[in-house]
Amino acid sequence: MFFALSGFLITYLLCFEKEMQEVSVSRFYLRRILRIWPLYYGYLIIVLLIYFIYEIEFNSSSLPFYIFFGANIPYVVGASMPLLVHYWSLGVEEQFYIFWPWINRLKIKTIGITTLALIVALIGSKLFLHFGMPGTSIEYFLTISRFQCMLIGSLAALLYYSKINLIIRFATHPIVQFICWSTIVLVAINKYHIASVVDQEIVTVITSALILGQVEGKGIVNLENRVFDFLGRISYGIYVIHPMIIYMLVKFLRPNSSIEVLNYIFVFTTVVAGTVFFAYLSYRYFESPFLRLKSQKFSTIKSLSSGFGRNKF
């Protein structure tokens, strides 16, 4: 879902930038640096300090991969560093940005054809490896890379920007939206599985339909409210810092109720509240100066209406 949303928003904003001027790759990278790098490296430094303070063992040979946005590589080979396992997805995202702004300098139609061709090639390669070379590292690496998921979100953005009404009407139809939301609920409670080799792609297509439902104002669940706007603003911080919050709470807090359900409530409530609180502090006092610089100096397109779009992209 994250990769679909990321691909959609980045591509949609680049399409609008192209209306005003040629896509500036250098400004694109500067925007990404100011948005991603401060918290990325700030959290990385804190984790290294925690390793030292609490004498946590880690594979030092993996550290360069985290420094240079290749965290998906130690993840694939089983050498992830503690409290940084989730960085694999940020590595995938940054690697996608190596080539994506360059492709978006092309004409919209060419971008669409290229995107579709890449999706077919990546999914085809994934299927070939799954059935022809199952269990190999290259198959696992391609599965983890998720470029096809970002590309599916990007294709949805291109279709929406180009006003391909047949696709938009289908994706935003109430029945389709109901099926998509129902599927996401089943995924969330771990009661849904179609076929392991293409589960990611199915969920990505479903997510893209839900995004279209939101931007068209036809979603059966309206996510435009102050709560989601606030969570959207701090969502990057929530994702980055949540392992540290879990680790520290487990280390220093112990639920002591004899009633198991109360222990669960205590743990989940404390973790969620703590994560949101510290993500807000990070956003308000650490990330905001970089975001203002990004907006004032390097943003061609003004802020979107939603909190997530405004601050993550």
Phi and psi in degrees as GROMACS dihedral restraints (atoms count N, CA, C in turn):
[ dihedral_restraints ]
;  ai    aj    ak    al  type     phi  dphi    fc
    3     4     5     6     1   -61.5    20    10
    4     5     6     7     1   -45.2    20    10
    6     7     8     9     1   -65.7    20    10
    7     8     9    10     1   -37.5    20    10
    9    10    11    12     1   -63.5    20    10
   10    11    12    13     1   -46.5    20    10
   12    13    14    15     1   -64.1    20    10
   13    14    15    16     1   -42.1    20    10
   15    16    17    18     1   -61.6    20    10
   16    17    18    19     1   -48.3    20    10
   18    19    20    21     1   -62.1    20    10
   19    20    21    22     1   -40.3    20    10
   21    22    23    24     1   -63.1    20    10
   22    23    24    25     1   -52.3    20    10
   24    25    26    27     1   -68.3    20    10
   25    26    27    28     1   -43.6    20    10
   27    28    29    30     1   -60.4    20    10
   28    29    30    31     1   -46.2    20    10
   30    31    32    33     1   -67.6    20    10
   31    32    33    34     1   -41.4    20    10
   33    34    35    36     1   -62.3    20    10
   34    35    36    37     1   -42.9    20    10
   36    37    38    39     1   -67.0    20    10
   37    38    39    40     1   -37.3    20    10
   39    40    41    42     1   -66.4    20    10
   40    41    42    43     1   -34.7    20    10
   42    43    44    45     1   -62.4    20    10
   43    44    45    46     1   -42.7    20    10
   45    46    47    48     1   -67.7    20    10
   46    47    48    49     1   -37.8    20    10
   48    49    50    51     1   -61.1    20    10
   49    50    51    52     1   -38.0    20    10
   51    52    53    54     1   -65.2    20    10
   52    53    54    55     1   -26.9    20    10
   54    55    56    57     1   -63.7    20    10
   55    56    57    58     1   -34.0    20    10
   57    58    59    60     1   -91.8    20    10
   58    59    60    61     1   -34.7    20    10
   60    61    62    63     1  -166.2    20    10
   61    62    63    64     1   172.6    20    10
   63    64    65    66     1   -65.8    20    10
   64    65    66    67     1   140.3    20    10
   66    67    68    69     1   -59.0    20    10
   67    68    69    70     1   124.3    20    10
   69    70    71    72     1   -93.9    20    10
   70    71    72    73     1   109.4    20    10
   72    73    74    75     1   -65.7    20    10
   73    74    75    76     1   -39.2    20    10
   75    76    77    78     1   -64.0    20    10
   76    77    78    79     1   -42.8    20    10
   78    79    80    81     1   -68.1    20    10
   79    80    81    82     1   -34.1    20    10
   81    82    83    84     1   -59.4    20    10
   82    83    84    85     1   -48.3    20    10
   84    85    86    87     1   -66.4    20    10
   85    86    87    88     1   -36.4    20    10
   87    88    89    90     1   -64.2    20    10
   88    89    90    91     1   -39.1    20    10
   90    91    92    93     1   -63.4    20    10
   91    92    93    94     1   -42.8    20    10
   93    94    95    96     1   -64.9    20    10
   94    95    96    97     1   -41.4    20    10
   96    97    98    99     1   -61.1    20    10
   97    98    99   100     1   -47.3    20    10
   99   100   101   102     1   -68.4    20    10
  100   101   102   103     1   -27.4    20    10
  102   103   104   105     1   -85.1    20    10
  103   104   105   106     1   -43.9    20    10
  105   106   107   108     1   -94.0    20    10
  106   107   108   109     1   -44.6    20    10
  108   109   110   111     1   -65.9    20    10
  109   110   111   112     1   -43.7    20    10
  111   112   113   114     1   -55.6    20    10
  112   113   114   115     1   -52.7    20    10
  114   115   116   117     1   -71.0    20    10
  115   116   117   118     1   -35.8    20    10
  117   118   119   120     1   -56.4    20    10
  118   119   120   121     1   -53.0    20    10
  120   121   122   123     1   -78.0    20    10
  121   122   123   124     1   -31.2    20    10
  123   124   125   126     1   -60.9    20    10
  124   125   126   127     1   -46.7    20    10
  126   127   128   129     1   -66.6    20    10
  127   128   129   130     1   -38.5    20    10
  129   130   131   132     1   -59.3    20    10
  130   131   132   133     1   -43.1    20    10
  132   133   134   135     1   -64.0    20    10
  133   134   135   136     1   -42.9    20    10
  135   136   137   138     1   -61.3    20    10
  136   137   138   139     1   -42.3    20    10
  138   139   140   141     1   -61.4    20    10
  139   140   141   142     1   -43.6    20    10
  141   142   143   144     1   -62.1    20    10
  142   143   144   145     1   -37.1    20    10
  144   145   146   147     1   -65.3    20    10
  145   146   147   148     1   -40.3    20    10
  147   148   149   150     1   -63.6    20    10
  148   149   150   151     1   -39.0    20    10
  150   151   152   153     1   -55.6    20    10
  151   152   153   154     1   -45.9    20    10
  153   154   155   156     1   -69.1    20    10
  154   155   156   157     1   -45.3    20    10
  156   157   158   159     1   -65.4    20    10
  157   158   159   160     1   -44.2    20    10
  159   160   161   162     1  -103.0    20    10
  160   161   162   163     1    10.4    20    10
  162   163   164   165     1    54.2    20    10
  163   164   165   166     1    50.2    20    10
  165   166   167   168     1   -86.0    20    10
  166   167   168   169     1   126.6    20    10
  168   169   170   171     1   -74.9    20    10
  169   170   171   172     1   142.5    20    10
  171   172   173   174     1  -151.7    20    10
  172   173   174   175     1   160.4    20    10
  174   175   176   177     1   -84.6    20    10
  175   176   177   178     1   100.4    20    10
  177   178   179   180     1   -63.9    20    10
  178   179   180   181     1   -23.9    20    10
  180   181   182   183     1   -68.6    20    10
  181   182   183   184     1   -16.7    20    10
  183   184   185   186     1   -84.1    20    10
  184   185   186   187     1   -16.9    20    10
  186   187   188   189     1   -56.0    20    10
  187   188   189   190     1   -43.3    20    10
  189   190   191   192     1   -57.9    20    10
  190   191   192   193     1   -31.4    20    10
  192   193   194   195     1   -65.4    20    10
  193   194   195   196     1   -34.8    20    10
  195   196   197   198     1   -75.1    20    10
  196   197   198   199     1   -34.3    20    10
  198   199   200   201     1   -67.1    20    10
  199   200   201   202     1   -37.2    20    10
  201   202   203   204     1  -109.4    20    10
  202   203   204   205     1    32.2    20    10
  204   205   206   207     1    56.6    20    10
  205   206   207   208     1    44.3    20    10
  207   208   209   210     1  -123.5    20    10
  208   209   210   211     1    33.4    20    10
  210   211   212   213     1   -65.2    20    10
  211   212   213   214     1   -17.5    20    10
  213   214   215   216     1   -70.2    20    10
  214   215   216   217     1   -20.5    20    10
  216   217   218   219     1   -73.3    20    10
  217   218   219   220     1   -53.3    20    10
  219   220   221   222     1   -61.7    20    10
  220   221   222   223     1   -28.5    20    10
  222   223   224   225     1   -62.1    20    10
  223   224   225   226     1   -42.1    20    10
  225   226   227   228     1   -66.9    20    10
  226   227   228   229     1   -39.9    20    10
  228   229   230   231     1   -92.2    20    10
  229   230   231   232     1     6.4    20    10
  231   232   233   234     1    75.6    20    10
  232   233   234   235     1    30.3    20    10
  234   235   236   237     1  -122.3    20    10
  235   236   237   238     1    32.6    20    10
  237   238   239   240     1   -66.3    20    10
  238   239   240   241     1   149.6    20    10
  240   241   242   243     1   -88.3    20    10
  241   242   243   244     1   143.1    20    10
  243   244   245   246     1   -57.0    20    10
  244   245   246   247     1   141.4    20    10
  246   247   248   249     1    69.2    20    10
  247   248   249   250     1     3.0    20    10
  249   250   251   252     1  -126.9    20    10
  250   251   252   253     1     8.6    20    10
  252   253   254   255     1   -56.6    20    10
  253   254   255   256     1   -40.5    20    10
  255   256   257   258     1   -68.2    20    10
  256   257   258   259     1   -10.9    20    10
  258   259   260   261     1   -66.0    20    10
  259   260   261   262     1   -12.3    20    10
  261   262   263   264     1   -55.7    20    10
  262   263   264   265     1   -37.8    20    10
  264   265   266   267     1   -71.7    20    10
  265   266   267   268     1   -33.2    20    10
  267   268   269   270     1   -68.9    20    10
  268   269   270   271     1   -34.6    20    10
  270   271   272   273     1   -62.2    20    10
  271   272   273   274     1   -44.6    20    10
  273   274   275   276     1   -59.8    20    10
  274   275   276   277     1   -46.1    20    10
  276   277   278   279     1   -61.0    20    10
  277   278   279   280     1   -47.2    20    10
  279   280   281   282     1   -65.7    20    10
  280   281   282   283     1   -35.3    20    10
  282   283   284   285     1   -67.2    20    10
  283   284   285   286     1   -34.6    20    10
  285   286   287   288     1   -62.6    20    10
  286   287   288   289     1   -37.1    20    10
  288   289   290   291     1   -69.7    20    10
  289   290   291   292     1   -14.0    20    10
  291   292   293   294     1   -61.3    20    10
  292   293   294   295     1   -39.5    20    10
  294   295   296   297     1  -111.2    20    10
  295   296   297   298     1   -21.8    20    10
  297   298   299   300     1   -65.2    20    10
  298   299   300   301     1   -44.0    20    10
  300   301   302   303     1   -62.1    20    10
  301   302   303   304     1   -30.6    20    10
  303   304   305   306     1   -67.1    20    10
  304   305   306   307     1   -41.4    20    10
  306   307   308   309     1   -63.4    20    10
  307   308   309   310     1   -34.6    20    10
  309   310   311   312     1   -75.3    20    10
  310   311   312   313     1     0.6    20    10
  312   313   314   315     1   -81.9    20    10
  313   314   315   316     1   -10.6    20    10
  315   316   317   318     1   -79.2    20    10
  316   317   318   319     1   176.6    20    10
  318   319   320   321     1   -69.6    20    10
  319   320   321   322     1   152.8    20    10
  321   322   323   324     1   -55.8    20    10
  322   323   324   325     1   -44.5    20    10
  324   325   326   327     1   -62.4    20    10
  325   326   327   328     1   -41.5    20    10
  327   328   329   330     1   -66.3    20    10
  328   329   330   331     1   -39.2    20    10
  330   331   332   333     1   -61.2    20    10
  331   332   333   334     1   -43.8    20    10
  333   334   335   336     1   -61.5    20    10
  334   335   336   337     1   -45.0    20    10
  336   337   338   339     1   -64.9    20    10
  337   338   339   340     1   -43.2    20    10
  339   340   341   342     1   -62.9    20    10
  340   341   342   343     1   -43.2    20    10
  342   343   344   345     1   -62.3    20    10
  343   344   345   346     1   -47.1    20    10
  345   346   347   348     1   -62.0    20    10
  346   347   348   349     1   -41.5    20    10
  348   349   350   351     1   -63.6    20    10
  349   350   351   352     1   -40.6    20    10
  351   352   353   354     1   -66.4    20    10
  352   353   354   355     1   -39.3    20    10
  354   355   356   357     1   -61.0    20    10
  355   356   357   358     1   -48.3    20    10
  357   358   359   360     1   -61.5    20    10
  358   359   360   361     1   -43.5    20    10
  360   361   362   363     1   -65.0    20    10
  361   362   363   364     1   -42.7    20    10
  363   364   365   366     1   -70.7    20    10
  364   365   366   367     1   -43.7    20    10
  366   367   368   369     1   -67.3    20    10
  367   368   369   370     1   -39.3    20    10
  369   370   371   372     1   -61.5    20    10
  370   371   372   373     1   -42.3    20    10
  372   373   374   375     1   -64.6    20    10
  373   374   375   376     1   -39.4    20    10
  375   376   377   378     1   -63.4    20    10
  376   377   378   379     1   -43.7    20    10
  378   379   380   381     1   -65.5    20    10
  379   380   381   382     1   -41.7    20    10
  381   382   383   384     1   -61.5    20    10
  382   383   384   385     1   -45.3    20    10
  384   385   386   387     1   -68.0    20    10
  385   386   387   388     1   -36.7    20    10
  387   388   389   390     1   -64.8    20    10
  388   389   390   391     1   -41.5    20    10
  390   391   392   393     1   -94.4    20    10
  391   392   393   394     1   -26.0    20    10
  393   394   395   396     1   -97.1    20    10
  394   395   396   397     1   -31.3    20    10
  396   397   398   399     1  -136.4    20    10
  397   398   399   400     1    57.5    20    10
  399   400   401   402     1   -65.5    20    10
  400   401   402   403     1   143.2    20    10
  402   403   404   405     1    80.4    20    10
  403   404   405   406     1     3.5    20    10
  405   406   407   408     1   -83.0    20    10
  406   407   408   409     1   160.5    20    10
  408   409   410   411     1   -64.1    20    10
  409   410   411   412     1   -35.9    20    10
  411   412   413   414     1   -66.9    20    10
  412   413   414   415     1   -36.0    20    10
  414   415   416   417     1   -64.8    20    10
  415   416   417   418     1   -44.4    20    10
  417   418   419   420     1   -64.6    20    10
  418   419   420   421     1   -40.3    20    10
  420   421   422   423     1   -62.7    20    10
  421   422   423   424     1   -43.2    20    10
  423   424   425   426     1   -65.8    20    10
  424   425   426   427     1   -37.0    20    10
  426   427   428   429     1   -64.0    20    10
  427   428   429   430     1   -40.7    20    10
  429   430   431   432     1   -72.1    20    10
  430   431   432   433     1   -33.9    20    10
  432   433   434   435     1   -59.5    20    10
  433   434   435   436     1   -39.6    20    10
  435   436   437   438     1    59.8    20    10
  436   437   438   439     1    20.4    20    10
  438   439   440   441     1   -58.3    20    10
  439   440   441   442     1   -36.1    20    10
  441   442   443   444     1   -63.4    20    10
  442   443   444   445     1   -31.0    20    10
  444   445   446   447     1   -69.7    20    10
  445   446   447   448     1   -41.7    20    10
  447   448   449   450     1   -66.0    20    10
  448   449   450   451     1   -36.5    20    10
  450   451   452   453     1   -68.5    20    10
  451   452   453   454     1   -34.9    20    10
  453   454   455   456     1   -64.1    20    10
  454   455   456   457     1   -44.0    20    10
  456   457   458   459     1   -62.0    20    10
  457   458   459   460     1   -39.4    20    10
  459   460   461   462     1   -64.1    20    10
  460   461   462   463     1   -41.0    20    10
  462   463   464   465     1   -63.3    20    10
  463   464   465   466     1   -39.6    20    10
  465   466   467   468     1   -61.1    20    10
  466   467   468   469     1   -39.8    20    10
  468   469   470   471     1   -64.9    20    10
  469   470   471   472     1   -41.6    20    10
  471   472   473   474     1   -64.4    20    10
  472   473   474   475     1   -40.7    20    10
  474   475   476   477     1   -65.6    20    10
  475   476   477   478     1   -40.8    20    10
  477   478   479   480     1   -68.4    20    10
  478   479   480   481     1   -44.1    20    10
  480   481   482   483     1   -63.0    20    10
  481   482   483   484     1   -37.5    20    10
  483   484   485   486     1   -81.7    20    10
  484   485   486   487     1    -0.8    20    10
  486   487   488   489     1    56.8    20    10
  487   488   489   490     1    50.4    20    10
  489   490   491   492     1   -78.9    20    10
  490   491   492   493     1    88.3    20    10
  492   493   494   495     1   -62.8    20    10
  493   494   495   496     1   -33.0    20    10
  495   496   497   498     1   -61.0    20    10
  496   497   498   499     1   -46.5    20    10
  498   499   500   501     1   -66.4    20    10
  499   500   501   502     1   -43.4    20    10
  501   502   503   504     1   -63.6    20    10
  502   503   504   505     1   -45.1    20    10
  504   505   506   507     1   -63.5    20    10
  505   506   507   508     1   -40.5    20    10
  507   508   509   510     1   -64.8    20    10
  508   509   510   511     1   -48.5    20    10
  510   511   512   513     1   -65.1    20    10
  511   512   513   514     1   -30.6    20    10
  513   514   515   516     1   -98.2    20    10
  514   515   516   517     1     5.1    20    10
  516   517   518   519     1   -63.3    20    10
  517   518   519   520     1   139.5    20    10
  519   520   521   522     1   -53.7    20    10
  520   521   522   523     1   -38.4    20    10
  522   523   524   525     1   -66.7    20    10
  523   524   525   526     1   -43.9    20    10
  525   526   527   528     1   -63.0    20    10
  526   527   528   529     1   -43.4    20    10
  528   529   530   531     1   -62.6    20    10
  529   530   531   532     1   -39.7    20    10
  531   532   533   534     1   -63.7    20    10
  532   533   534   535     1   -44.3    20    10
  534   535   536   537     1   -62.2    20    10
  535   536   537   538     1   -42.4    20    10
  537   538   539   540     1   -64.5    20    10
  538   539   540   541     1   -46.7    20    10
  540   541   542   543     1   -65.1    20    10
  541   542   543   544     1   -38.9    20    10
  543   544   545   546     1   -62.6    20    10
  544   545   546   547     1   -39.8    20    10
  546   547   548   549     1   -64.0    20    10
  547   548   549   550     1   -43.2    20    10
  549   550   551   552     1   -62.7    20    10
  550   551   552   553     1   -40.0    20    10
  552   553   554   555     1   -61.8    20    10
  553   554   555   556     1   -44.3    20    10
  555   556   557   558     1   -64.9    20    10
  556   557   558   559     1   -37.3    20    10
  558   559   560   561     1   -62.1    20    10
  559   560   561   562     1   -43.3    20    10
  561   562   563   564     1   -63.1    20    10
  562   563   564   565     1   -33.1    20    10
  564   565   566   567     1   -98.8    20    10
  565   566   567   568     1    12.0    20    10
  567   568   569   570     1    62.1    20    10
  568   569   570   571     1    41.0    20    10
  570   571   572   573     1  -120.5    20    10
  571   572   573   574     1    21.6    20    10
  573   574   575   576     1  -138.8    20    10
  574   575   576   577     1   127.7    20    10
  576   577   578   579     1  -159.1    20    10
  577   578   579   580     1   120.7    20    10
  579   580   581   582     1   -97.0    20    10
  580   581   582   583     1   -69.3    20    10
  582   583   584   585     1  -150.6    20    10
  583   584   585   586     1   120.1    20    10
  585   586   587   588     1   -55.2    20    10
  586   587   588   589     1   -33.3    20    10
  588   589   590   591     1   -70.2    20    10
  589   590   591   592     1   -24.3    20    10
  591   592   593   594     1  -126.1    20    10
  592   593   594   595     1    15.2    20    10
  594   595   596   597     1   -56.8    20    10
  595   596   597   598     1   -44.9    20    10
  597   598   599   600     1   -58.9    20    10
  598   599   600   601     1   -44.4    20    10
  600   601   602   603     1   -67.9    20    10
  601   602   603   604     1   -37.2    20    10
  603   604   605   606     1   -63.3    20    10
  604   605   606   607     1   -46.9    20    10
  606   607   608   609     1   -64.9    20    10
  607   608   609   610     1   -34.0    20    10
  609   610   611   612     1   -65.8    20    10
  610   611   612   613     1   -42.9    20    10
  612   613   614   615     1   -63.4    20    10
  613   614   615   616     1   -42.5    20    10
  615   616   617   618     1   -60.9    20    10
  616   617   618   619     1   -44.2    20    10
  618   619   620   621     1   -62.0    20    10
  619   620   621   622     1   -41.3    20    10
  621   622   623   624     1   -61.5    20    10
  622   623   624   625     1   -39.1    20    10
  624   625   626   627     1   -64.3    20    10
  625   626   627   628     1   -40.3    20    10
  627   628   629   630     1   -65.2    20    10
  628   629   630   631     1   -38.6    20    10
  630   631   632   633     1   -61.4    20    10
  631   632   633   634     1   -45.5    20    10
  633   634   635   636     1   -62.1    20    10
  634   635   636   637     1   -37.7    20    10
  636   637   638   639     1   -61.7    20    10
  637   638   639   640     1   -37.9    20    10
  639   640   641   642     1   -71.6    20    10
  640   641   642   643     1   -47.1    20    10
  642   643   644   645     1   -71.0    20    10
  643   644   645   646     1   -23.9    20    10
  645   646   647   648     1   -89.3    20    10
  646   647   648   649     1    -6.3    20    10
  648   649   650   651     1    71.6    20    10
  649   650   651   652     1    25.2    20    10
  651   652   653   654     1  -119.3    20    10
  652   653   654   655     1    13.5    20    10
  654   655   656   657     1   -73.0    20    10
  655   656   657   658     1   141.4    20    10
  657   658   659   660     1   -73.8    20    10
  658   659   660   661     1   -15.7    20    10
  660   661   662   663     1  -118.1    20    10
  661   662   663   664     1   119.5    20    10
  663   664   665   666     1   -89.9    20    10
  664   665   666   667     1   116.9    20    10
  666   667   668   669     1   -95.2    20    10
  667   668   669   670     1     4.2    20    10
  669   670   671   672     1   -87.1    20    10
  670   671   672   673     1    88.0    20    10
  672   673   674   675     1  -151.5    20    10
  673   674   675   676     1   170.5    20    10
  675   676   677   678     1   -66.2    20    10
  676   677   678   679     1   -33.3    20    10
  678   679   680   681     1   -65.6    20    10
  679   680   681   682     1   -50.5    20    10
  681   682   683   684     1   -70.0    20    10
  682   683   684   685     1   -31.6    20    10
  684   685   686   687     1   -62.0    20    10
  685   686   687   688     1   -44.3    20    10
  687   688   689   690     1   -64.2    20    10
  688   689   690   691     1   -47.3    20    10
  690   691   692   693     1   -64.0    20    10
  691   692   693   694     1   -34.0    20    10
  693   694   695   696     1   -63.0    20    10
  694   695   696   697     1   -39.3    20    10
  696   697   698   699     1   -61.0    20    10
  697   698   699   700     1   -39.0    20    10
  699   700   701   702     1  -104.2    20    10
  700   701   702   703     1    11.0    20    10
  702   703   704   705     1   -62.3    20    10
  703   704   705   706     1   -35.9    20    10
  705   706   707   708     1   -63.8    20    10
  706   707   708   709     1   -43.7    20    10
  708   709   710   711     1   -64.4    20    10
  709   710   711   712     1   -39.4    20    10
  711   712   713   714     1   -56.9    20    10
  712   713   714   715     1   -45.8    20    10
  714   715   716   717     1   -67.4    20    10
  715   716   717   718     1   -45.6    20    10
  717   718   719   720     1   -67.2    20    10
  718   719   720   721     1   -45.0    20    10
  720   721   722   723     1   -94.0    20    10
  721   722   723   724     1    -7.9    20    10
  723   724   725   726     1   -61.4    20    10
  724   725   726   727     1   -33.6    20    10
  726   727   728   729     1   -63.5    20    10
  727   728   729   730     1   -36.6    20    10
  729   730   731   732     1   -65.8    20    10
  730   731   732   733     1   -40.9    20    10
  732   733   734   735     1   -62.0    20    10
  733   734   735   736     1   -44.8    20    10
  735   736   737   738     1   -60.8    20    10
  736   737   738   739     1   -45.9    20    10
  738   739   740   741     1   -61.1    20    10
  739   740   741   742     1   -47.5    20    10
  741   742   743   744     1   -67.8    20    10
  742   743   744   745     1   -38.5    20    10
  744   745   746   747     1   -68.3    20    10
  745   746   747   748     1   -39.5    20    10
  747   748   749   750     1   -64.4    20    10
  748   749   750   751     1   -35.7    20    10
  750   751   752   753     1   -71.9    20    10
  751   752   753   754     1   -36.5    20    10
  753   754   755   756     1  -112.4    20    10
  754   755   756   757     1   -15.2    20    10
  756   757   758   759     1  -118.0    20    10
  757   758   759   760     1   142.0    20    10
  759   760   761   762     1  -134.0    20    10
  760   761   762   763     1   115.3    20    10
  762   763   764   765     1   -64.4    20    10
  763   764   765   766     1   133.6    20    10
  765   766   767   768     1  -122.7    20    10
  766   767   768   769     1    15.8    20    10
  768   769   770   771     1   -75.1    20    10
  769   770   771   772     1   143.3    20    10
  771   772   773   774     1   -78.1    20    10
  772   773   774   775     1   -11.0    20    10
  774   775   776   777     1   -94.8    20    10
  775   776   777   778     1   115.1    20    10
  777   778   779   780     1   -60.0    20    10
  778   779   780   781     1   -41.4    20    10
  780   781   782   783     1   -61.9    20    10
  781   782   783   784     1   -33.5    20    10
  783   784   785   786     1   -68.6    20    10
  784   785   786   787     1   -34.0    20    10
  786   787   788   789     1   -64.3    20    10
  787   788   789   790     1   -42.8    20    10
  789   790   791   792     1   -61.6    20    10
  790   791   792   793     1   -45.6    20    10
  792   793   794   795     1   -60.2    20    10
  793   794   795   796     1   -43.4    20    10
  795   796   797   798     1   -61.2    20    10
  796   797   798   799     1   -48.1    20    10
  798   799   800   801     1   -62.6    20    10
  799   800   801   802     1   -51.9    20    10
  801   802   803   804     1   -67.6    20    10
  802   803   804   805     1   -40.0    20    10
  804   805   806   807     1   -63.8    20    10
  805   806   807   808     1   -44.7    20    10
  807   808   809   810     1   -65.9    20    10
  808   809   810   811     1   -43.2    20    10
  810   811   812   813     1   -63.7    20    10
  811   812   813   814     1   -48.1    20    10
  813   814   815   816     1   -64.2    20    10
  814   815   816   817     1   -48.0    20    10
  816   817   818   819     1   -62.6    20    10
  817   818   819   820     1   -43.1    20    10
  819   820   821   822     1   -64.7    20    10
  820   821   822   823     1   -41.5    20    10
  822   823   824   825     1   -64.1    20    10
  823   824   825   826     1   -47.4    20    10
  825   826   827   828     1   -62.1    20    10
  826   827   828   829     1   -42.5    20    10
  828   829   830   831     1   -61.5    20    10
  829   830   831   832     1   -50.1    20    10
  831   832   833   834     1   -73.6    20    10
  832   833   834   835     1   -29.4    20    10
  834   835   836   837     1   -65.1    20    10
  835   836   837   838     1   -39.1    20    10
  837   838   839   840     1   -64.1    20    10
  838   839   840   841     1   -45.3    20    10
  840   841   842   843     1   -59.9    20    10
  841   842   843   844     1   -41.5    20    10
  843   844   845   846     1   -61.7    20    10
  844   845   846   847     1   -46.3    20    10
  846   847   848   849     1   -63.7    20    10
  847   848   849   850     1   -45.6    20    10
  849   850   851   852     1   -71.3    20    10
  850   851   852   853     1   -42.0    20    10
  852   853   854   855     1  -110.2    20    10
  853   854   855   856     1   -11.3    20    10
  855   856   857   858     1  -119.8    20    10
  856   857   858   859     1   -48.8    20    10
  858   859   860   861     1   -79.6    20    10
  859   860   861   862     1   -32.8    20    10
  861   862   863   864     1   -55.4    20    10
  862   863   864   865     1   -43.4    20    10
  864   865   866   867     1   -58.6    20    10
  865   866   867   868     1   -38.7    20    10
  867   868   869   870     1   -69.0    20    10
  868   869   870   871     1   -37.2    20    10
  870   871   872   873     1   -66.3    20    10
  871   872   873   874     1   -39.3    20    10
  873   874   875   876     1   -64.3    20    10
  874   875   876   877     1   -41.8    20    10
  876   877   878   879     1   -62.0    20    10
  877   878   879   880     1   -42.9    20    10
  879   880   881   882     1   -59.6    20    10
  880   881   882   883     1   -45.9    20    10
  882   883   884   885     1   -68.9    20    10
  883   884   885   886     1   -41.3    20    10
  885   886   887   888     1   -78.2    20    10
  886   887   888   889     1   -32.9    20    10
  888   889   890   891     1  -106.7    20    10
  889   890   891   892     1   -30.2    20    10
  891   892   893   894     1  -127.5    20    10
  892   893   894   895     1    -0.5    20    10
  894   895   896   897     1   -92.7    20    10
  895   896   897   898     1   121.1    20    10
  897   898   899   900     1   -82.3    20    10
  898   899   900   901     1   -37.6    20    10
  900   901   902   903     1  -100.0    20    10
  901   902   903   904     1   131.6    20    10
  903   904   905   906     1   -70.6    20    10
  904   905   906   907     1   167.6    20    10
  906   907   908   909     1   -56.0    20    10
  907   908   909   910     1   144.4    20    10
  909   910   911   912     1   -78.1    20    10
  910   911   912   913     1   168.7    20    10
  912   913   914   915     1   -73.9    20    10
  913   914   915   916     1   -30.3    20    10
  915   916   917   918     1   -83.5    20    10
  916   917   918   919     1   151.7    20    10
  918   919   920   921     1   -62.5    20    10
  919   920   921   922     1   -41.9    20    10
  921   922   923   924     1   -64.6    20    10
  922   923   924   925     1   -47.2    20    10
  924   925   926   927     1   -62.9    20    10
  925   926   927   928     1   -40.0    20    10
  927   928   929   930     1   -65.2    20    10
  928   929   930   931     1   -36.6    20    10
  930   931   932   933     1  -107.5    20    10
  931   932   933   934     1   -29.9    20    10
  933   934   935   936     1   -81.8    20    10
  934   935   936   937     1   -29.4    20    10
